[in-house]
């Protein structure tokens, strides 16, 4: 079963992977140092003392040791964690004194990583940055080398890679995107990837944002470990690794085609792009999400609580974060038209939308409950979004309409966005059986067609 991180913290003993036999010190005596001490104590790890650049004394019942005094008994196996916001001044002081010690950076629920080591400083003209992945390769991991970081984000990635190796040695590691739609493609092909590359390793680690953990639950049988990280960190990793896939000890396996225009000009669908990125044969089959019985029961209870009738309720998905959605007037007219046909209206969005249609309700369900809820409701109408790409798959047993808005910057089934181009649903290669509509600002006839599709035989 996958090992999920709850609220960013893995439920395991000594999650910091610190050798309890080592002497552990915290450099600093302020609130940051105390917070780190509390985190360590929570893992049953006691520190040997606090280190300060200028003073000796006590903090609680723990000794404060001035750095010059500490160096008289320092040993290489000591772990010193930076516990001060004045890290630049501290490191400069250590450099001036020519002290050879390791200072570790503390990153929340992950193990400390080397922040500074006088003995391994590089010449500024030749020093390598962690984000220069192609120059570094994997030697920094296998040989225990330390690389000077451009920023804390790089330190976080370095830390995270080591953490993944310790948590699930030899696993393939996928850095996902924060967008749901991109990840649906990846998840549907994980089983094919596992079967193809089982001779090397059949273990898979997924890095994702916290709000997408429920999405990954739908494919949990194909994933061994899920690690949820902050979105800014995930985006930084995506840029560093080009949305990459990698395995300890081997080169980068693949990368996404980031430019959709180039991909489409060669006649490749997004599904074909993902197969190329994952080094899969074109004949590889996708795997549908698995809905657990408890999720269906939870969905039934929620809909019953709001007096929603099976097969007489419609979910409306009016919001899109990638391409412009049809105007609010379209959704208002759509909701009223379905309500006049006796349908209960549920907005899968913020509460402000229900003001467009008196008697409607607003629900934001987790992905695990969303698919069964739509199947129970029987009907859903979507603007183009990641949620639509999940729920419009052939695996969802409901009447679904997908509405794409043909706004002025729309050419040859491509939505032209700022610095990007997004292909229409038709060119994704996505397995869908939803009814599709391409509308403009004259949409009244389309509304009637959509209503007829959802009421015909209903």
C-alpha positions in Angstrom: 0.0 0.0 0.0 1.3 3.5 -0.7 2.9 5.4 2.2 1.0 8.7 2.2 2.3 11.7 4.0 -0.4 13.3 6.2 -0.3 17.1 6.5 3.2 17.0 5.1 4.6 14.6 7.7 5.4 10.9 7.2 4.1 8.8 10.0 7.3 6.9 10.9 9.9 6.9 13.7 12.7 9.5 13.3 11.4 10.9 10.0 14.5 13.1 9.8 16.7 10.1 9.2 19.2 11.3 11.8 21.6 8.8 13.3 20.6 8.9 17.0 24.2 7.9 17.9 25.5 11.2 16.5 26.0 14.3 18.7 23.4 16.8 17.4 23.7 20.6 17.9 21.6 23.5 16.8 23.5 26.7 15.7 21.4 29.5 17.2 19.5 30.3 20.4 16.4 32.2 19.2 12.8 31.1 18.4 13.9 29.2 15.2 16.4 27.1 17.2 13.8 26.3 19.9 11.3 25.3 17.2 13.8 22.9 15.7 14.6 21.5 19.1 10.9 20.8 19.7 10.6 19.1 16.3 13.5 16.8 17.2 12.1 16.1 20.6 8.8 15.0 19.0 10.9 12.4 17.2 12.6 11.3 20.5 15.9 12.9 19.4 17.7 14.9 22.1 20.3 17.5 21.2 23.7 17.8 22.8 23.7 21.6 22.9 23.1 24.9 21.2 26.0 26.7 19.5 26.4 30.5 19.5 28.9 32.7 17.7 29.6 34.9 20.8 28.3 33.5 24.1 28.1 30.5 26.5 25.3 29.8 28.9 22.1 27.9 29.2 18.8 27.7 27.2 16.4 25.9 29.4 18.5 23.1 30.8 20.6 22.7 27.6 24.2 24.2 27.3 24.9 27.1 25.0 28.4 26.6 23.6 30.4 29.4 22.0 31.7 28.3 18.6 35.4 28.6 19.6 34.9 26.4 22.6 32.9 23.9 20.6 35.7 23.5 18.1 38.0 22.2 20.8 36.0 19.0 21.0 34.3 18.9 17.6 34.3 15.5 15.8 33.4 15.0 12.1 30.3 12.8 12.9 28.6 15.7 14.7 25.4 17.0 13.2 25.0 20.8 13.4 21.6 22.1 12.2 21.3 25.8 11.3 18.8 27.3 13.7 19.2 31.0 13.0 18.0 33.4 10.3 21.4 35.0 10.4 22.9 32.1 8.4 24.9 34.3 6.1 26.7 36.1 8.9 27.3 32.8 10.7 28.8 31.1 7.6 31.0 34.2 7.0 32.2 34.0 10.6 33.1 30.3 10.1 34.9 31.0 6.9 36.9 33.8 8.5 38.0 31.4 11.3 38.7 28.6 8.7 36.6 26.1 10.7 36.0 22.7 9.0 32.5 21.7 10.0 29.3 20.6 8.4 26.2 22.9 8.7 22.9 21.3 7.8 19.8 23.0 6.6 16.5 22.0 8.3 13.5 21.6 6.0 10.3 20.8 7.8 9.4 17.1 7.6 12.5 16.2 5.5 16.0 15.2 6.7 18.6 17.9 7.0 20.9 18.5 4.0 24.4 20.0 3.9 24.2 23.7 3.7 27.9 24.6 4.0 31.1 22.7 4.3 34.4 24.7 4.3 36.4 21.7 3.1 34.3 21.3 0.0 33.7 24.8 -1.2 34.2 25.2 -4.9 36.0 27.9 -6.9 33.3 30.4 -7.9 34.4 30.0 -11.6 33.9 26.2 -11.5 31.4 25.5 -8.8 28.3 23.6 -9.9 24.7 24.4 -8.9 22.3 21.7 -8.1 19.8 23.0 -10.7 22.4 22.4 -13.4 21.3 18.8 -13.4 22.9 17.7 -16.6 26.4 18.8 -15.5 26.0 17.2 -12.1 24.5 13.8 -13.1 24.1 11.5 -10.1 27.6 11.7 -8.6 26.4 14.2 -5.9 24.3 11.4 -4.5 26.4 8.3 -5.1 29.6 9.9 -4.0 28.1 12.0 -1.2 29.4 15.2 -2.8 28.1 18.6 -1.6 27.1 21.2 -4.1 26.7 24.9 -3.4 23.1 25.9 -3.9 21.7 29.0 -5.7 18.8 29.1 -3.3 16.8 27.2 -0.7 14.6 25.6 -3.4 17.7 23.7 -4.7 18.5 22.6 -1.2 15.0 21.3 -0.8 15.2 19.2 -4.0 18.6 17.8 -3.0 17.1 17.0 0.4 14.0 15.4 -1.2 16.0 13.2 -3.5 18.0 11.7 -0.7 14.8 11.3 1.3 13.1 9.4 -1.5 16.1 7.1 -1.9 16.0 6.2 1.8 12.2 5.9 1.9 12.0 3.5 -1.1 15.4 2.6 -2.4 15.6 1.9 -6.2 12.1 3.3 -7.0 11.3 5.3 -10.1 10.5 8.9 -9.0 7.9 11.0 -10.9 7.7 14.7 -10.4 4.1 15.6 -11.3 2.6 18.9 -12.4 0.3 21.0 -10.3 -2.4 20.8 -13.0 -4.9 17.9 -12.6 -5.3 17.3 -16.4 -1.6 16.7 -16.9 -1.5 14.3 -14.1 -4.5 12.3 -15.3 -2.5 11.4 -18.4 0.4 10.3 -16.3 -1.7 8.3 -13.9 -3.5 6.4 -16.6 -0.2 5.1 -18.0 1.6 4.2 -14.7 0.5 0.6 -14.9 1.8 0.2 -18.4 5.1 1.8 -17.3 5.4 -0.5 -14.3 4.9 -3.6 -16.5 7.3 -2.4 -19.2 10.1 -1.5 -16.8 9.5 -4.2 -14.1 12.9 -5.9 -14.9 14.7 -2.8 -13.6 12.3 -1.8 -10.8 8.6 -2.0 -10.2 8.5 0.5 -7.4 7.1 4.0 -8.1 7.3 7.2 -6.0 5.0 10.1 -6.9 5.7 13.7 -5.8 2.6 15.9 -5.9 0.9 18.8 -4.2 -1.1 18.2 -1.1 -4.5 19.0 -2.7 -3.9 16.3 -5.4 -3.4 13.4 -3.0 -7.0 12.4 -3.3 -6.5 12.3 -7.1 -3.6 9.8 -6.8 -5.8 7.7 -4.5 -7.8 6.8 -7.6 -4.7 4.9 -8.9 -3.2 3.9 -5.6 -2.7 0.3 -6.7 -0.2 1.5 -9.3 1.8 3.7 -6.8 4.0 2.6 -3.9 4.7 5.9 -2.2 3.2 9.4 -2.5 5.0 12.4 -1.1 3.1 15.7 -0.9 5.1 18.9 -1.2 4.5 22.6 -1.3 3.3 23.8 -4.8 6.2 26.3 -5.2 8.7 23.5 -4.5 6.9 21.2 -6.9 7.0 23.8 -9.6 10.7 24.4 -9.0 11.3 20.7 -9.3 9.2 20.5 -12.5 11.3 23.3 -14.0 14.6 21.7 -12.8 13.8 18.3 -14.1 11.6 19.3 -17.1 8.6 17.5 -15.6 11.0 14.6 -15.5 11.2 11.0 -14.4 14.4 9.6 -12.8 15.8 6.7 -10.9 18.8 6.7 -8.6 22.0 5.8 -10.4 20.7 6.2 -14.0 20.4 9.2 -16.3 17.2 11.1 -16.9 14.6 8.8 -18.5 12.5 11.3 -20.3 10.8 14.7 -20.4 7.5 16.2 -21.5 7.1 18.2 -24.7 6.4 21.5 -23.1 5.5 23.3 -26.3 2.1 22.1 -27.4 2.3 24.0 -30.7 5.4 22.0 -31.7 3.8 18.7 -30.6 0.6 19.4 -32.5 2.5 20.5 -35.7 3.9 17.0 -35.8 0.4 15.5 -35.4 1.1 14.1 -32.0 -1.7 14.0 -29.4 -1.0 14.7 -25.7 -1.5 11.0 -24.9 1.1 10.1 -27.5 3.5 12.7 -26.0 3.1 11.1 -22.6 3.9 7.7 -24.0 7.1 9.1 -25.6 8.0 10.9 -22.3 7.5 7.6 -20.4 9.4 5.6 -23.0 6.3 3.4 -23.6 5.3 1.6 -26.8 2.5 3.4 -28.7 0.3 0.4 -28.2 0.4 0.8 -24.4 -3.1 0.7 -22.8 -4.3 3.2 -20.3 -5.7 2.1 -16.9 -9.0 3.5 -15.5 -9.2 4.8 -11.9 -10.6 2.5 -9.2 -13.5 3.6 -7.1 -13.7 2.1 -3.7 -17.1 1.2 -2.2 -16.6 3.5 0.7 -16.2 6.5 -1.6 -19.5 5.7 -3.3 -21.2 5.4 0.1 -19.8 8.8 1.1 -21.0 10.4 -2.1 -24.5 8.9 -1.7 -24.7 10.3 1.9 -23.6 13.8 0.8 -26.1 13.9 -2.1 -28.9 12.6 0.1 -28.1 15.2 2.7 -28.8 17.9 0.1 -32.0 16.2 -1.2 -30.4 15.4 -4.5 -32.3 12.8 -6.6 -30.3 10.1 -8.4 -30.4 10.6 -12.2 -32.2 13.9 -11.7 -29.2 16.0 -10.5 -26.7 17.8 -12.6 -23.2 18.9 -11.6 -22.0 22.1 -13.3 -18.2 22.8 -13.6 -18.0 26.5 -14.7 -14.4 27.3 -13.8 -11.2 26.7 -15.7 -7.7 27.8 -14.7 -6.0 27.1 -18.0 -8.2 28.4 -20.8 -11.1 30.8 -20.7 -14.4 29.3 -19.7 -17.8 30.2 -21.3 -19.1 33.5 -19.9 -21.1 33.5 -16.6 -24.3 34.3 -18.6 -23.9 30.9 -20.3 -23.8 29.1 -17.0 -26.7 31.1 -15.6 -28.9 30.3 -18.6 -27.7 26.6 -18.5 -28.5 26.2 -14.9 -32.0 27.8 -15.3 -32.8 25.7 -18.3 -31.8 22.4 -16.5 -33.7 23.5 -13.4 -36.8 24.1 -15.4 -36.6 20.5 -16.5 -36.7 19.4 -12.9 -33.0 19.0 -12.2 -31.3 19.7 -8.9 -28.3 22.0 -9.7 -24.9 21.5 -8.0 -22.1 23.9 -8.7 -18.7 22.2 -8.3 -17.1 25.6 -7.5 -17.1 28.4 -5.0 -20.4 29.4 -3.3 -20.8 32.6 -5.3 -22.0 30.6 -8.3 -25.2 29.4 -6.5 -26.4 33.0 -6.5 -26.9 32.7 -10.3 -29.6 30.2 -9.8 -31.9 30.3 -6.7 -32.3 26.8 -5.2 -28.9 25.5 -6.4 -26.1 24.4 -4.1 -22.3 24.6 -4.1 -20.1 21.5 -3.4 -16.4 21.0 -3.7 -15.9 17.3 -3.4 -12.5 15.5 -3.2 -11.6 13.5 -6.3 -12.3 10.2 -4.5 -15.9 11.2 -4.1 -16.4 13.3 -7.3 -16.6 10.4 -9.8 -19.1 8.3 -7.8 -21.2 11.5 -7.0 -21.5 12.3 -10.7 -22.5 8.7 -11.5 -25.2 8.9 -8.8 -26.4 12.3 -10.0 -26.4 11.0 -13.5 -25.5 14.2 -15.3 -22.6 16.8 -15.5 -21.7 19.7 -17.7 -18.1 20.9 -17.8 -16.0 23.8 -18.9 -12.6 22.6 -20.1 -10.5 21.8 -17.0 -8.5 19.2 -15.2 -11.6 18.0 -13.4 -13.3 17.7 -16.7 -10.5 15.6 -18.2 -10.8 13.2 -15.2 -14.6 13.0 -15.1 -15.1 12.8 -18.9 -13.1 9.6 -19.2 -14.9 6.5 -20.6 -14.8 5.1 -17.0 -17.5 7.5 -15.8 -21.0 6.1 -16.2 -23.1 9.3 -16.5 -24.3 11.7 -19.2 -21.6 14.3 -19.6 -21.3 17.4 -21.8 -18.0 19.1 -22.3 -18.2 22.8 -23.4 -15.2 24.5 -24.8 -15.3 28.2 -25.4 -14.1 29.4 -28.8 -12.8 32.8 -27.7 -11.1 35.1 -30.2 -7.6 33.6 -29.9 -8.6 30.1 -31.1 -7.0 28.6 -34.2 -7.2 25.1 -35.6 -8.4 23.5 -32.4 -5.7 25.3 -30.3 -6.4 27.9 -27.6 -3.6 30.5 -28.0 -2.7 31.6 -24.5 0.0 34.0 -23.3 3.4 32.2 -23.9 1.6 28.9 -24.5 -0.9 27.0 -26.6 -3.4 24.6 -25.2 -4.9 21.9 -27.6 -8.6 21.3 -27.6 -10.1 18.2 -26.1 -10.5 16.8 -29.6 -6.7 16.7 -30.1 -5.7 15.3 -26.7 -6.1 11.6 -27.7 -7.9 11.3 -24.4 -10.3 8.3 -23.9 -13.7 10.1 -23.6 -17.3 9.4 -24.5 -18.6 12.8 -23.4 -20.8 14.9 -25.7 -18.6 17.8 -26.9 -19.7 21.4 -27.8 -17.5 24.2 -29.2 -19.4 27.4 -28.5 -19.0 31.2 -29.0 -21.0 34.1 -27.6 -24.1 33.0 -29.6 -24.8 29.9 -27.5 -28.6 29.7 -27.1 -28.9 26.9 -29.7 -26.1 25.0 -27.9 -27.9 25.3 -24.6 -31.0 23.7 -26.1 -28.9 20.9 -27.6 -27.3 20.2 -24.2 -30.6 20.2 -22.4 -32.1 17.8 -25.0 -29.1 15.4 -24.6 -29.6 15.3 -20.8 -33.3 15.0 -20.8 -33.8 12.6 -23.7 -35.0 9.5 -22.1 -34.1 10.8 -18.6 
